[in-house]
Structure formats: structure tokens, C-alpha cells
Amino acid sequence: MNLVDGRTTITGERRLSWPWQVRLTGAELHRGPTDSSPVDGTVVIPRHRIDFMQVVG
């Protein structure tokens, strides 16, 4: 998913989601084409911070 700041992308496995937030596990944070880092634990992202989300099943 791309966040509204236009520079940050987060990939991972979607877990529990509610209308106001999305939770990801096994996430990786991307801040450019070559800059990425793994994220430990569960990432909780408020829906109002998400610009675009693609779910692949």
C-alpha cells in the first residue's frame, strides 16, 4: 500500500482489518526504489493515511 505522503510504501500480509485501520505482519517498509527495511511485529496503519491499497490473493 502507498501512504498519503507519496514517498512511503508498505508491503506485507494483511491480518485483522477494521474500517478505520489495517494490520500487516511480515511487513517491509520501502522509502524509494532501492531503500527497504523489514519491520518487526505487527504494523497498524490508520485508513486515513492510506492513499492506495492493492490486495493480491
TORMIDO-559065 format. One record per residue (C-alpha): x, y, z; residue number from 1. Coordinates in steps of 0.001 Angstrom, whole numbers, plus 500000, padded with zeros to 6 digits. Layout:
// residues N
<x = X; y = Y; z = Z; nr = NUM>
...
//
This chain:
// residues 57
<x = 500000; y = 500000; z = 500000; nr = 1>
<x = 501080; y = 503550; z = 499352; nr = 2>
<x = 500701; y = 506123; z = 502099; nr = 3>
<x = 499443; y = 509665; z = 501552; nr = 4>
<x = 502895; y = 511227; z = 501998; nr = 5>
<x = 503656; y = 509973; z = 498462; nr = 6>
<x = 507059; y = 508518; z = 499407; nr = 7>
<x = 506268; y = 505512; z = 501593; nr = 8>
<x = 505153; y = 502046; z = 500515; nr = 9>
<x = 504494; y = 499148; z = 502899; nr = 10>
<x = 504160; y = 495522; z = 501801; nr = 11>
<x = 503158; y = 492593; z = 503990; nr = 12>
<x = 500497; y = 490036; z = 504860; nr = 13>
<x = 497152; y = 491565; z = 505781; nr = 14>
<x = 495755; y = 490452; z = 509126; nr = 15>
<x = 492782; y = 491800; z = 511022; nr = 16>
<x = 491364; y = 494918; z = 509422; nr = 17>
<x = 488617; y = 497248; z = 510507; nr = 18>
<x = 487058; y = 500194; z = 508673; nr = 19>
<x = 489455; y = 502558; z = 510478; nr = 20>
<x = 492744; y = 500596; z = 510290; nr = 21>
<x = 494724; y = 497864; z = 508510; nr = 22>
<x = 497120; y = 495463; z = 510263; nr = 23>
<x = 500067; y = 493828; z = 508476; nr = 24>
<x = 502555; y = 491166; z = 509564; nr = 25>
<x = 505813; y = 490265; z = 507866; nr = 26>
<x = 505907; y = 493856; z = 506650; nr = 27>
<x = 508623; y = 495669; z = 504756; nr = 28>
<x = 508940; y = 499455; z = 504550; nr = 29>
<x = 510036; y = 500985; z = 501220; nr = 30>
<x = 511119; y = 504643; z = 501019; nr = 31>
<x = 512451; y = 504687; z = 497485; nr = 32>
<x = 513327; y = 502280; z = 494706; nr = 33>
<x = 516388; y = 500834; z = 496482; nr = 34>
<x = 515772; y = 501634; z = 500163; nr = 35>
<x = 513773; y = 499000; z = 502061; nr = 36>
<x = 513850; y = 497567; z = 505564; nr = 37>
<x = 511923; y = 494806; z = 507383; nr = 38>
<x = 509558; y = 495731; z = 510202; nr = 39>
<x = 509288; y = 493545; z = 513337; nr = 40>
<x = 505898; y = 492683; z = 514802; nr = 41>
<x = 502560; y = 493984; z = 513575; nr = 42>
<x = 502129; y = 497242; z = 511669; nr = 43>
<x = 498894; y = 499161; z = 512348; nr = 44>
<x = 498035; y = 501758; z = 509692; nr = 45>
<x = 495093; y = 504158; z = 510071; nr = 46>
<x = 492914; y = 504111; z = 506919; nr = 47>
<x = 493096; y = 507899; z = 506508; nr = 48>
<x = 496897; y = 507547; z = 505953; nr = 49>
<x = 496457; y = 505091; z = 503038; nr = 50>
<x = 496394; y = 506561; z = 499532; nr = 51>
<x = 496281; y = 503274; z = 497569; nr = 52>
<x = 495989; y = 499630; z = 498621; nr = 53>
<x = 496261; y = 496545; z = 496414; nr = 54>
<x = 495278; y = 493138; z = 497791; nr = 55>
<x = 496708; y = 490095; z = 495995; nr = 56>
<x = 495281; y = 486715; z = 496917; nr = 57>
//
